[in-house]
């Protein structure tokens, strides 16, 4: 009896010892198979480590203001993670700080000019369907054919322009890939062909006509994800001329990366009315937007007919600040009727309260049409350094820089 008890005890002890040994081996194996932190390792040490662990290494390089050249910025497998055979390890290695050679390569100039494009209507026509020049539906080119609009967007992209939000621009935020230039799209009047709704789907979401302006923009968003497609729509009291869908349209635009601004309620010429009616025109539209998309619209006014035509006009102050039906409003920027590009927000001459635009039309390369303006911009354009926290410019452009800029300034 006693012998049987001793045997059971010995067997139990052996099982416990074996269990402890297995646990220890498992711990040792897994300890050695856990990812380490590579931030202080050299490239040669990392390659040896990868070879030992039978990993697949991919090295990417980018510039970094704080991390020294050839040091690891980041790794896709976090330290402490269990490693698997043939797992892909991606590390980003620093090229160090950007230098003069880098800036010269991309011709960086962040006090250059920025095109703010002014569109109105986009009509589902081919260029050959109109009696006017190259895609203009009307004599002055305020209405553009669908064919021409698509061609415009392709032109901007191929010329290395990338879209940014107007609201970011007026606030000095330009987040564009290095070597590329910012461009801003605006649409006035809230015409139905800007975003024509053909009905609702089974979930109650709007169905957008692909041949309307937004339909085309959404197509380019898929075609060129790096185009950063966006636009600002400046509306009157009719909104998008589709009462049954207006509220859904506004919310859809906000949810999908577009902005809504103020083009006055009745599109009155602000030089032909008094200051009380000016406040009514601006304040009433702000109140309408507040009702539909509270705090989600931009405090920017596209001046109707470009009026007032001078910032010194007595009514202009009421575009910027006023009261309507007991509610006060403040406008941070206004847009004029277009003819040429505008200054960088870091330029000493930048005035966000009275901004110029380019009329998006064709006039055979004359009279500040698209072709004319973009030829000028080849020598004057804003070219990004790829870092929205710095302002980079050539030494010869320093006299154009605003006083006491809020961002770090780098010259070369």
PyMOL commands that set and color helices and strands:
alter all, ss='L'
color gray80, all
select helices_A, chain A and resi 2-32+43-52+100-106+127-129+146-158+166-170+192-194+213-223+225-227+246-255+275-293+304-306+316-320+370-380+395-400
alter helices_A, ss='H'
color red, helices_A
select strands_A, chain A and resi 56-62+72-75+88-94+115-119+121-123+143-145+161-163+181-188+197-200+206-208+232-235+259-262+300-302+321-324+327-330+333-335+358-359+390-393+408-411
alter strands_A, ss='S'
color yellow, strands_A
deselect
rebuild
show_as cartoon
